[in-house]
Every structure is written in C-alpha cells, then in structure tokens.
Amino acid sequence: MFSVSQDEAAAIQKAFHESGEWAAVAELRRHFHIQDNVNALNAVRSIVRWAQPQQPTPASPA
C-alpha cells in the first residue's frame, strides 16, 4: 500500500493519456519502487480512473 499525492497522480495520468499504459508505469516507477509489472499496471489503471476534484462554483448573486 502506498499514498499518491495529487501531483504524482497528475503526472501518471498525463503520461497515460499522452503515451499509454507502459509510459504511465514508467512514471509510476519514478515515484515508487514497484518492480512487479502486474502490480504496477494495476496501480496505474486505478490512478487513471480517479476523477479530479471539482472546483466549487461561485454562488450567483441574488
């Protein structure tokens, strides 16, 4: 188990969307020491599915 910051997740997601799963695995390994391909790929797939938190919308004046 490990904790992923928003910056790390953003870098992994960017690598995935620009170059695919294995580029995202390489990016994941830049941040974490995961040697097993299956576990690294599963972690990437989980991180890519995370949604970015929505920014609160300003209240409209009444």
Distance bins in CASP14 RR format, pairs under 12 A and 6 or more apart:
PFRMAT RR
TARGET T0000
AUTHOR 0000-0000-0000
RMODE 2
METHOD distances of the structure
MODEL  1
1 32 0 0 0 0 0 1 0 0 0 0 0
1 34 0 0 0 0 0 1 0 0 0 0 0
1 39 0 0 0 0 0 1 0 0 0 0 0
1 43 0 0 0 0 0 1 0 0 0 0 0
1 46 0 0 0 0 0 1 0 0 0 0 0
2 8 0 0 0 0 1 0 0 0 0 0 0
2 9 0 0 0 0 0 1 0 0 0 0 0
2 28 0 0 0 0 1 0 0 0 0 0 0
2 31 0 0 0 0 1 0 0 0 0 0 0
2 32 1 0 1 0 0 0 0 0 0 0 0
2 33 0 0 0 0 1 0 0 0 0 0 0
2 34 0 0 0 0 1 0 0 0 0 0 0
2 39 0 0 0 0 0 1 0 0 0 0 0
2 40 0 0 0 0 0 1 0 0 0 0 0
2 43 0 0 0 0 1 0 0 0 0 0 0
2 46 0 0 0 0 0 1 0 0 0 0 0
2 47 0 0 0 0 0 1 0 0 0 0 0
3 9 0 0 0 0 0 1 0 0 0 0 0
3 31 0 0 0 0 0 1 0 0 0 0 0
3 32 0 0 0 0 1 0 0 0 0 0 0
3 43 0 0 0 0 0 1 0 0 0 0 0
3 47 0 0 0 0 0 1 0 0 0 0 0
4 10 0 0 0 0 1 0 0 0 0 0 0
4 11 0 0 0 0 1 0 0 0 0 0 0
4 12 1 0 0 1 0 0 0 0 0 0 0
4 13 0 0 0 0 0 1 0 0 0 0 0
4 27 0 0 0 0 0 1 0 0 0 0 0
4 28 0 0 0 0 1 0 0 0 0 0 0
4 31 1 0 0 1 0 0 0 0 0 0 0
4 32 0 0 0 0 1 0 0 0 0 0 0
4 34 0 0 0 0 0 1 0 0 0 0 0
4 43 0 0 0 0 1 0 0 0 0 0 0
4 44 0 0 0 0 0 1 0 0 0 0 0
4 46 0 0 0 0 1 0 0 0 0 0 0
4 47 1 0 0 1 0 0 0 0 0 0 0
4 48 0 0 0 0 0 1 0 0 0 0 0
4 50 0 0 0 0 1 0 0 0 0 0 0
5 11 0 0 0 0 1 0 0 0 0 0 0
5 12 0 0 0 0 0 1 0 0 0 0 0
5 31 0 0 0 0 1 0 0 0 0 0 0
5 32 0 0 0 0 0 1 0 0 0 0 0
5 47 0 0 0 0 0 1 0 0 0 0 0
5 50 0 0 0 0 0 1 0 0 0 0 0
6 12 0 0 0 0 0 1 0 0 0 0 0
6 13 0 0 0 0 0 1 0 0 0 0 0
6 47 0 0 0 0 0 1 0 0 0 0 0
6 50 0 0 0 0 1 0 0 0 0 0 0
6 51 0 0 0 0 0 1 0 0 0 0 0
6 52 0 0 0 0 1 0 0 0 0 0 0
6 53 0 0 0 0 1 0 0 0 0 0 0
7 13 0 0 0 0 0 1 0 0 0 0 0
7 14 0 0 0 0 0 1 0 0 0 0 0
7 27 0 0 0 0 0 1 0 0 0 0 0
7 31 0 0 0 0 1 0 0 0 0 0 0
8 14 0 0 0 0 0 1 0 0 0 0 0
8 15 0 0 0 0 0 1 0 0 0 0 0
8 24 0 0 0 0 0 1 0 0 0 0 0
8 27 0 0 0 0 1 0 0 0 0 0 0
8 28 0 0 0 0 1 0 0 0 0 0 0
8 29 0 0 0 0 0 1 0 0 0 0 0
8 30 0 0 0 0 1 0 0 0 0 0 0
8 31 1 0 1 0 0 0 0 0 0 0 0
8 32 0 0 0 0 1 0 0 0 0 0 0
8 43 0 0 0 0 0 1 0 0 0 0 0
8 44 0 0 0 0 0 1 0 0 0 0 0
8 47 0 0 0 0 1 0 0 0 0 0 0
8 50 0 0 0 0 0 1 0 0 0 0 0
9 15 0 0 0 0 0 1 0 0 0 0 0
9 16 0 0 0 0 0 1 0 0 0 0 0
9 24 0 0 0 0 0 1 0 0 0 0 0
9 27 0 0 0 0 0 1 0 0 0 0 0
9 28 0 0 0 0 1 0 0 0 0 0 0
9 31 0 0 0 0 1 0 0 0 0 0 0
9 32 0 0 0 0 0 1 0 0 0 0 0
9 43 0 0 0 0 0 1 0 0 0 0 0
9 44 0 0 0 0 0 1 0 0 0 0 0
9 46 0 0 0 0 1 0 0 0 0 0 0
9 47 1 0 1 0 0 0 0 0 0 0 0
9 48 0 0 0 0 1 0 0 0 0 0 0
9 49 0 0 0 0 0 1 0 0 0 0 0
9 50 1 0 0 1 0 0 0 0 0 0 0
9 51 0 0 0 0 0 1 0 0 0 0 0
9 52 0 0 0 0 1 0 0 0 0 0 0
9 53 0 0 0 0 0 1 0 0 0 0 0
10 16 0 0 0 0 0 1 0 0 0 0 0
10 17 0 0 0 0 0 1 0 0 0 0 0
10 24 0 0 0 0 0 1 0 0 0 0 0
10 27 0 0 0 0 0 1 0 0 0 0 0
10 31 0 0 0 0 0 1 0 0 0 0 0
10 47 0 0 0 0 1 0 0 0 0 0 0
10 48 0 0 0 0 0 1 0 0 0 0 0
10 50 0 0 0 0 1 0 0 0 0 0 0
10 52 0 0 0 0 1 0 0 0 0 0 0
10 53 0 0 0 0 0 1 0 0 0 0 0
11 17 0 0 0 0 0 1 0 0 0 0 0
11 18 0 0 0 0 0 1 0 0 0 0 0
11 23 0 0 0 0 0 1 0 0 0 0 0
11 24 0 0 0 0 1 0 0 0 0 0 0
11 26 0 0 0 0 0 1 0 0 0 0 0
11 27 1 0 1 0 0 0 0 0 0 0 0
11 28 0 0 0 0 1 0 0 0 0 0 0
11 29 0 0 0 0 0 1 0 0 0 0 0
11 30 1 0 0 1 0 0 0 0 0 0 0
11 31 1 0 0 1 0 0 0 0 0 0 0
11 32 0 0 0 0 0 1 0 0 0 0 0
11 44 0 0 0 0 0 1 0 0 0 0 0
11 47 0 0 0 0 1 0 0 0 0 0 0
11 48 0 0 0 0 0 1 0 0 0 0 0
12 18 0 0 0 0 0 1 0 0 0 0 0
12 19 0 0 0 0 0 1 0 0 0 0 0
12 20 0 0 0 0 0 1 0 0 0 0 0
12 21 0 0 0 0 0 1 0 0 0 0 0
12 23 0 0 0 0 1 0 0 0 0 0 0
12 24 1 0 1 0 0 0 0 0 0 0 0
12 25 0 0 0 0 1 0 0 0 0 0 0
12 26 0 0 0 0 1 0 0 0 0 0 0
12 27 1 0 1 0 0 0 0 0 0 0 0
12 28 1 0 1 0 0 0 0 0 0 0 0
12 29 0 0 0 0 0 1 0 0 0 0 0
12 30 0 0 0 0 1 0 0 0 0 0 0
12 31 1 0 0 1 0 0 0 0 0 0 0
12 32 0 0 0 0 1 0 0 0 0 0 0
12 34 0 0 0 0 0 1 0 0 0 0 0
12 40 0 0 0 0 0 1 0 0 0 0 0
12 41 0 0 0 0 0 1 0 0 0 0 0
12 43 0 0 0 0 1 0 0 0 0 0 0
12 44 1 0 0 1 0 0 0 0 0 0 0
12 45 0 0 0 0 0 1 0 0 0 0 0
12 46 0 0 0 0 0 1 0 0 0 0 0
12 47 1 0 1 0 0 0 0 0 0 0 0
12 48 1 0 0 1 0 0 0 0 0 0 0
12 49 0 0 0 0 0 1 0 0 0 0 0
12 50 0 0 0 0 1 0 0 0 0 0 0
13 19 0 0 0 0 0 1 0 0 0 0 0
13 20 0 0 0 0 0 1 0 0 0 0 0
13 21 0 0 0 0 0 1 0 0 0 0 0
13 23 0 0 0 0 0 1 0 0 0 0 0
13 24 1 0 0 1 0 0 0 0 0 0 0
13 27 0 0 0 0 1 0 0 0 0 0 0
13 28 0 0 0 0 0 1 0 0 0 0 0
13 44 0 0 0 0 1 0 0 0 0 0 0
13 45 0 0 0 0 0 1 0 0 0 0 0
13 46 0 0 0 0 0 1 0 0 0 0 0
13 47 1 0 0 1 0 0 0 0 0 0 0
13 48 1 0 1 0 0 0 0 0 0 0 0
13 49 0 0 0 0 1 0 0 0 0 0 0
13 50 1 0 0 1 0 0 0 0 0 0 0
13 51 0 0 0 0 0 1 0 0 0 0 0
13 52 0 0 0 0 1 0 0 0 0 0 0
14 20 0 0 0 0 0 1 0 0 0 0 0
14 23 0 0 0 0 1 0 0 0 0 0 0
14 24 0 0 0 0 1 0 0 0 0 0 0
14 27 1 0 0 1 0 0 0 0 0 0 0
14 28 0 0 0 0 0 1 0 0 0 0 0
14 44 0 0 0 0 0 1 0 0 0 0 0
14 47 0 0 0 0 0 1 0 0 0 0 0
14 48 0 0 0 0 0 1 0 0 0 0 0
14 52 0 0 0 0 0 1 0 0 0 0 0
15 21 0 0 0 0 1 0 0 0 0 0 0
15 22 0 0 0 0 1 0 0 0 0 0 0
15 23 1 0 1 0 0 0 0 0 0 0 0
15 24 1 0 1 0 0 0 0 0 0 0 0
15 25 0 0 0 0 1 0 0 0 0 0 0
15 26 1 0 0 1 0 0 0 0 0 0 0
15 27 1 1 0 0 0 0 0 0 0 0 0
15 28 0 0 0 0 1 0 0 0 0 0 0
15 29 0 0 0 0 0 1 0 0 0 0 0
15 30 0 0 0 0 1 0 0 0 0 0 0
15 31 0 0 0 0 0 1 0 0 0 0 0
15 44 0 0 0 0 1 0 0 0 0 0 0
15 47 0 0 0 0 0 1 0 0 0 0 0
15 48 0 0 0 0 1 0 0 0 0 0 0
16 22 0 0 0 0 1 0 0 0 0 0 0
16 23 1 0 0 1 0 0 0 0 0 0 0
16 24 1 1 0 0 0 0 0 0 0 0 0
16 25 0 0 0 0 1 0 0 0 0 0 0
16 26 0 0 0 0 0 1 0 0 0 0 0
16 27 0 0 0 0 1 0 0 0 0 0 0
16 28 0 0 0 0 1 0 0 0 0 0 0
16 41 0 0 0 0 0 1 0 0 0 0 0
16 43 0 0 0 0 0 1 0 0 0 0 0
16 44 1 0 0 1 0 0 0 0 0 0 0
16 45 0 0 0 0 1 0 0 0 0 0 0
16 46 0 0 0 0 0 1 0 0 0 0 0
16 47 0 0 0 0 1 0 0 0 0 0 0
16 48 1 0 1 0 0 0 0 0 0 0 0
16 49 0 0 0 0 0 1 0 0 0 0 0
16 50 0 0 0 0 0 1 0 0 0 0 0
17 23 0 0 0 0 1 0 0 0 0 0 0
17 24 0 0 0 0 1 0 0 0 0 0 0
17 27 0 0 0 0 0 1 0 0 0 0 0
17 44 0 0 0 0 0 1 0 0 0 0 0
17 47 0 0 0 0 0 1 0 0 0 0 0
17 48 0 0 0 0 1 0 0 0 0 0 0
18 24 0 0 0 0 1 0 0 0 0 0 0
18 26 0 0 0 0 0 1 0 0 0 0 0
18 27 0 0 0 0 0 1 0 0 0 0 0
18 48 0 0 0 0 0 1 0 0 0 0 0
19 25 0 0 0 0 0 1 0 0 0 0 0
19 26 0 0 0 0 1 0 0 0 0 0 0
19 27 0 0 0 0 1 0 0 0 0 0 0
19 44 0 0 0 0 0 1 0 0 0 0 0
20 26 0 0 0 0 1 0 0 0 0 0 0
20 27 0 0 0 0 0 1 0 0 0 0 0
20 41 0 0 0 0 0 1 0 0 0 0 0
20 44 0 0 0 0 1 0 0 0 0 0 0
20 45 0 0 0 0 0 1 0 0 0 0 0
20 48 0 0 0 0 1 0 0 0 0 0 0
21 27 0 0 0 0 0 1 0 0 0 0 0
21 28 0 0 0 0 0 1 0 0 0 0 0
21 37 0 0 0 0 0 1 0 0 0 0 0
21 40 0 0 0 0 1 0 0 0 0 0 0
21 41 1 0 0 1 0 0 0 0 0 0 0
21 42 0 0 0 0 0 1 0 0 0 0 0
21 43 0 0 0 0 0 1 0 0 0 0 0
21 44 1 0 0 1 0 0 0 0 0 0 0
21 45 1 0 0 1 0 0 0 0 0 0 0
21 47 0 0 0 0 0 1 0 0 0 0 0
21 48 0 0 0 0 1 0 0 0 0 0 0
22 28 0 0 0 0 0 1 0 0 0 0 0
22 29 0 0 0 0 0 1 0 0 0 0 0
22 37 0 0 0 0 1 0 0 0 0 0 0
22 40 0 0 0 0 1 0 0 0 0 0 0
22 41 0 0 0 0 1 0 0 0 0 0 0
22 44 0 0 0 0 1 0 0 0 0 0 0
22 45 0 0 0 0 0 1 0 0 0 0 0
23 29 0 0 0 0 0 1 0 0 0 0 0
23 30 0 0 0 0 0 1 0 0 0 0 0
23 40 0 0 0 0 0 1 0 0 0 0 0
23 41 0 0 0 0 0 1 0 0 0 0 0
23 44 0 0 0 0 1 0 0 0 0 0 0
23 48 0 0 0 0 0 1 0 0 0 0 0
24 30 0 0 0 0 0 1 0 0 0 0 0
24 31 0 0 0 0 0 1 0 0 0 0 0
24 40 0 0 0 0 1 0 0 0 0 0 0
24 41 0 0 0 0 1 0 0 0 0 0 0
24 42 0 0 0 0 0 1 0 0 0 0 0
24 43 0 0 0 0 1 0 0 0 0 0 0
24 44 1 0 1 0 0 0 0 0 0 0 0
24 45 0 0 0 0 1 0 0 0 0 0 0
24 46 0 0 0 0 0 1 0 0 0 0 0
24 47 1 0 0 1 0 0 0 0 0 0 0
24 48 1 0 0 1 0 0 0 0 0 0 0
24 49 0 0 0 0 0 1 0 0 0 0 0
25 31 0 0 0 0 0 1 0 0 0 0 0
25 32 0 0 0 0 0 1 0 0 0 0 0
25 34 0 0 0 0 1 0 0 0 0 0 0
25 35 0 0 0 0 0 1 0 0 0 0 0
25 36 0 0 0 0 0 1 0 0 0 0 0
25 37 1 0 0 1 0 0 0 0 0 0 0
25 38 0 0 0 0 0 1 0 0 0 0 0
25 39 0 0 0 0 1 0 0 0 0 0 0
25 40 1 0 1 0 0 0 0 0 0 0 0
25 41 1 0 1 0 0 0 0 0 0 0 0
25 42 0 0 0 0 0 1 0 0 0 0 0
25 43 0 0 0 0 1 0 0 0 0 0 0
25 44 1 0 1 0 0 0 0 0 0 0 0
25 45 0 0 0 0 1 0 0 0 0 0 0
25 47 0 0 0 0 0 1 0 0 0 0 0
25 48 0 0 0 0 0 1 0 0 0 0 0
26 32 0 0 0 0 0 1 0 0 0 0 0
26 34 0 0 0 0 0 1 0 0 0 0 0
26 37 0 0 0 0 0 1 0 0 0 0 0
26 40 0 0 0 0 1 0 0 0 0 0 0
26 41 0 0 0 0 0 1 0 0 0 0 0
26 44 0 0 0 0 1 0 0 0 0 0 0
27 34 0 0 0 0 0 1 0 0 0 0 0
27 40 0 0 0 0 0 1 0 0 0 0 0
27 43 0 0 0 0 0 1 0 0 0 0 0
27 44 0 0 0 0 1 0 0 0 0 0 0
27 47 0 0 0 0 1 0 0 0 0 0 0
27 48 0 0 0 0 0 1 0 0 0 0 0
28 34 1 0 0 1 0 0 0 0 0 0 0
28 35 0 0 0 0 0 1 0 0 0 0 0
28 36 0 0 0 0 0 1 0 0 0 0 0
28 37 0 0 0 0 0 1 0 0 0 0 0
28 39 0 0 0 0 1 0 0 0 0 0 0
28 40 1 0 1 0 0 0 0 0 0 0 0
28 41 0 0 0 0 1 0 0 0 0 0 0
28 42 0 0 0 0 0 1 0 0 0 0 0
28 43 1 0 0 1 0 0 0 0 0 0 0
28 44 1 0 1 0 0 0 0 0 0 0 0
28 45 0 0 0 0 0 1 0 0 0 0 0
28 46 0 0 0 0 0 1 0 0 0 0 0
28 47 1 0 0 1 0 0 0 0 0 0 0
28 48 0 0 0 0 0 1 0 0 0 0 0
29 35 0 0 0 0 1 0 0 0 0 0 0
29 36 0 0 0 0 0 1 0 0 0 0 0
29 37 0 0 0 0 0 1 0 0 0 0 0
29 39 0 0 0 0 0 1 0 0 0 0 0
29 40 1 0 0 1 0 0 0 0 0 0 0
29 41 0 0 0 0 0 1 0 0 0 0 0
29 43 0 0 0 0 1 0 0 0 0 0 0
29 44 0 0 0 0 1 0 0 0 0 0 0
30 40 0 0 0 0 0 1 0 0 0 0 0
31 40 0 0 0 0 0 1 0 0 0 0 0
31 43 0 0 0 0 0 1 0 0 0 0 0
31 44 0 0 0 0 0 1 0 0 0 0 0
31 47 0 0 0 0 0 1 0 0 0 0 0
32 39 0 0 0 0 0 1 0 0 0 0 0
32 40 0 0 0 0 1 0 0 0 0 0 0
32 43 1 0 0 1 0 0 0 0 0 0 0
32 44 0 0 0 0 0 1 0 0 0 0 0
32 47 0 0 0 0 0 1 0 0 0 0 0
33 39 0 0 0 0 0 1 0 0 0 0 0
33 40 0 0 0 0 0 1 0 0 0 0 0
33 43 0 0 0 0 0 1 0 0 0 0 0
34 40 1 0 1 0 0 0 0 0 0 0 0
34 41 0 0 0 0 1 0 0 0 0 0 0
34 42 0 0 0 0 1 0 0 0 0 0 0
34 43 1 0 0 1 0 0 0 0 0 0 0
34 44 0 0 0 0 1 0 0 0 0 0 0
34 47 0 0 0 0 0 1 0 0 0 0 0
36 42 0 0 0 0 1 0 0 0 0 0 0
36 43 0 0 0 0 1 0 0 0 0 0 0
37 43 0 0 0 0 0 1 0 0 0 0 0
37 44 0 0 0 0 0 1 0 0 0 0 0
38 44 0 0 0 0 0 1 0 0 0 0 0
38 45 0 0 0 0 0 1 0 0 0 0 0
39 45 0 0 0 0 0 1 0 0 0 0 0
39 46 0 0 0 0 0 1 0 0 0 0 0
40 46 0 0 0 0 0 1 0 0 0 0 0
40 47 0 0 0 0 0 1 0 0 0 0 0
41 47 0 0 0 0 0 1 0 0 0 0 0
41 48 0 0 0 0 0 1 0 0 0 0 0
42 48 0 0 0 0 0 1 0 0 0 0 0
42 49 0 0 0 0 0 1 0 0 0 0 0
43 49 0 0 0 0 0 1 0 0 0 0 0
43 50 0 0 0 0 0 1 0 0 0 0 0
44 50 0 0 0 0 0 1 0 0 0 0 0
END
